Amino acid sequence: MSASDAAVARLDEAAEDGLAAGPRLWAFAAIAVATFIAVLDGAIANVALPPITQAFDIRPVDAIWIVNAYQLAVTVLLLPLAKLGEVVGYRRVYLGGLLVFTLASLACALSDSLPLLIASRALQGFGAAGIMSVNIALVRFIVPQALLGRSLGYVAMIVGVSSAAGPTIAGLILAVAPWQALFLLNLPLGALALAVGWRMLPRTRGAGGRFDVLGALLSAATFGLLISGINGLGHAEGSGLALAQIAAGVVVGLVFVRSQLTLPAPLLPVDLLKLPVIALSAVTSILSFGAQAIAFVCLPFLFHDTLGRSATETGFLITPWPVATAIAAVVSGRLADRLAAGKLAATGLALFSAGLLALALLPANPSDADIVWRLVLAGTGFGLFQTPNNKLLIGSAPRERSGGAAGVQSTARLLGQSGGTALLAVVFGLVADSPATFALVLAAILAGLGVVPSALRR
């Protein structure tokens, strides 16, 4: 046996119940860095939308596709790539996705037109889907079973912090560099994660069997048609086509779900969605992350275009939101062990909705303090909601189906974010006066609606 074969055998053996302490730390670091930049890029471009709009001389409703293309690609491909990981091995899908993501980031930075930037963002989303579809599954091979819960908590924290901190990080970068630097940041981090991951990640063997090509196509068509159709409603000249896409998405979705019900190992975790607590948690996630996506995309336009703040000031102004979210998440994590998690999450959503409504009611010339307390209220509410909601969704699944539950969680989050940005395109396309204010009211309504299914959970 060669030295390389021996190393592979040792990794395979160690992966049965996690790697040794040293390799485990490096492997988890590779997962953490890749997850951080993949989730971060779902939000980091929001603050740059106004300067990109000016640079390309385009309308805000068209610029939103810079965000939509990424989120749509991730949402469409998440479930198929997760299933592909089961067939060919999680490591292959992860490293392939990370390589595509890193190269696409360079393409984004070099884009000199809106169509090229949108195409590069879609390719970047393809790579991000490869990362996020299998990161939880790889963690199960990296850490011992006794540390799995704690490690999954770290992954959830990375996702939450990177998602919420995107505007702040963008503001810091834009203070010293043009918008292209937002994507160039991924090059050294992606290269580092690739190098460490190639050497340290366990070489998990695929289960083999046939890949559900039909299910993957139906999944992609369902999400693609629905999100594209909702986004198309923002263009008056294409409203008929948009409605047809939505209708087709619903029909294809019904066929997709029916096809999955007969499979022993479905691409869509329909067995878990039959559990009311998981189904209600997924619905709550979609509504809450949809509201968050609307706010994170429209707030830069509100601060920059309406209130006249610079791109750098806009990034710093949004900072209180992720700070409040991080603090509240720690507090709610402890409270969730002693209080009813469903009601705690519902309380957080109510505060989140109130904060969004307060932002919509900003006066014409607000002070920084007037903006900050509203952001803190919204961020606190979202932080109080997220941790108990994730605990209910993951903890309610059987231990052997924790990967499927994580897939439901990620898909619900991404579906909410994609749907939220698509709905914002509708608002920007149809509302002439104060579209950002209208969008914040819509976000407050979505968060308020999430209180009901959250409170119903037991």
HELIX and SHEET records of a PDB file:
HELIX    1   1 ALA A    3  ALA A   14  1                                  12    
HELIX    2   2 ALA A   15  ASP A   17  5                                   3    
HELIX    3   3 ALA A   21  LEU A   40  1                                  20    
HELIX    4   4 LEU A   49  PHE A   56  1                                   8    
HELIX    5   5 PRO A   60  ALA A   63  1                                   4    
HELIX    6   6 TRP A   65  VAL A   88  1                                  24    
HELIX    7   7 TYR A   90  LEU A  110  1                                  21    
HELIX    8   8 LEU A  114  ILE A  142  1                                  29    
HELIX    9   9 GLN A  145  LEU A  147  5                                   3    
HELIX   10  10 LEU A  148  LEU A  174  1                                  27    
HELIX   11  11 ALA A  181  LEU A  184  1                                   4    
HELIX   12  12 ASN A  186  MET A  200  1                                  15    
HELIX   13  13 VAL A  213  GLY A  232  1                                  20    
HELIX   14  14 ALA A  236  GLY A  238  5                                   3    
HELIX   15  15 SER A  239  LEU A  261  1                                  23    
HELIX   16  16 VAL A  270  LEU A  273  1                                   4    
HELIX   17  17 PRO A  276  PHE A  301  1                                  26    
HELIX   18  18 LEU A  302  THR A  306  3                                   5    
HELIX   19  19 ALA A  311  ILE A  318  1                                   8    
HELIX   20  20 PRO A  320  LEU A  335  1                                  16    
HELIX   21  21 ALA A  341  ALA A  360  1                                  20    
HELIX   22  22 ASP A  368  GLY A  395  1                                  28    
HELIX   23  23 ARG A  399  ARG A  401  5                                   3    
HELIX   24  24 SER A  402  LEU A  430  1                                  29    
HELIX   25  25 PRO A  435  ALA A  455  1                                  21    
END                                                                             
